[in-house]
Amino acid sequence: MQKHLHSTAVVISLRGGGREVKKFEFEKNSILDISSNKRVVVIVLQKRLVLLDAGTFEKKWIIKTGYRGSELWTNPIALGERWLAFSDSKVHPHLLSVGGVSDRLTPPVASTVVNTVKKGFNALSDTLSGLTGRNSSQSTRTTPSSGENSPPVVTILDIEYSRSGEVQVSELRKTDGVLAHFLSHTISDTYITMLKFNRSGNILFSADSEGQYFNVFHISPNLLGSSECKVAHLYSLYRGTTTGIVQDVSFSNDSRWCAVSTRNGTTHLFPISPYGGPVTVRTHKVSHVVNQYSRYHTSAGIEEAGTGGGGTFNNGGTSPLMIPSLQQIKQQYLPGSKGNSLVSDDGTDYICVRAHFAPITTDNNINSLKLIDFTENKAEYSIYILGGDGSLTEYLLEPIESTNNNTGAGGGVVNKSDEETQIGLQSAPKITWKLLSKPFDAPPTLSDDNHLISLHKLHQEKMQSLGGGSIFLPDKEGWLSQVELLSY
């Protein structure tokens, strides 16, 4: 029997000087990923998830996911403090939650083509509904096909629920620790490639193999089981028309920004809100998270009627907003160079990128990393992006008012309230750390017989003859050749 690559997981004690504590071998499966929190360690296989106790490293239980992606895709999971989300093989009607993915997008700024196609589909749907005598409005709970060609499905389990042995989702009851079970995408022939919880664990990000739209859901569990759980589709994040594979996702601490990095080496920045609803100057230009509704809406009682567009998730079937990427930070790719690129399973090159939101540094002195003062109530963020070449760059992010807000149809100036003013984003690199030192293979700028190098050597010999040290840094290869200019 052929042994798979990376089929053994070894737990090593750092306090014990590298002593081996546990060893797990999976001869029939390759280990795709390992995730952990304070409670469990999850070993991800192609068709199974092995959960270990984080304290004793004993096997708790095994989940048969039936992930139907090809061998080129890993089995994606999202591990929160207590919830575990993974891609399921098909829909199980008795576990289906209220809500889930919705194709009823309400974009704040949509192109003419998108609007035209959408209106055409709506007209066709209304025509067919009139012929069949059915109502075209979408209910809060749909029962899609449960066959092999069903759209991608996500299941969320409570990892603290008592169970043992091998678990198959289809055999579970809705009260057996199953928190949610819903469709995450609408296209049947796609696979889920990325799942990610925010910091609080109630917002879930999902990406498919197309990589054009990313869906953001709000999970509201219910004690009565998964069938009563409400899954609100808050946003559909629009990346572009080309195919892109997501390799990293990061939420800001307040869940108002989402950074999505693809294998193309680009990090896309999207504005979102933990409550859902429109993203405006009122929600993103202050340093704190504001209420879902303004004082005007609250005093007028408008929120009771619901604003649509993902603005309320009291029912699970609200329409999501389509949010475009406000900034794209591209990593440099050098053709023919293996410094910042990796080779995927299908033989194609891709740029490895990781991003993370963190506090802002006050100045460029890397020895004094102090937090910025937010007394001005100004929303400022900092994102750290690690490229494949080993460079860690801090980018400053500042939400601004979009330049498309103040111009009317006739070219005049239009005054809008903060409720209607669209948000923009400015980004600028601040500091770069070189974490990976590579050999300097470029030829020296000056030859050894150059008069500058000769004067340098003569000065060093004179200082040594006088018994003093040299004021220059010792460098046998020529100090001038090591001067490097960083530009953005």
Secondary structure, DSSP 8 states (H G I E B T S, - for coil): ----TT-EEEEEETTTTSEEEEEEE-TTS---EEEE-SSEEEEE-SSEEEEEETTT--EEEEEE----S-TTS---EEE-SSEEEEEESS--GGG--EE--------SS--HHHHHHHHHHHHHHHHHHHHHT---S--S------STTS--EEEEEETTS---EEEEGGG--TTSSEEEEEE--S-TT--EEEEEE-SSSSEEEEEESS-SEEEEEEEE--TT-GGG-EEEEEEEEE--SS---EEEEEE-TTSSEEEEEETTSEEEEEE--TT-S--BHHHHSSSS---SS-HHHHHHTGGGT---TTS--SSTT---EEEE-SEEEE----TT--SSEEE-TTS-EEE--EEEEE--BSSS-TT---B---TT----EEEEEE-TTSEEEEEEEEEEE-TTSSB-TTS-B----TTT-BEEEEEEEEEEEE-S-----S--SS-TTSHHHHHHHHHHHHHHHTT---SS---TT-GGGG------
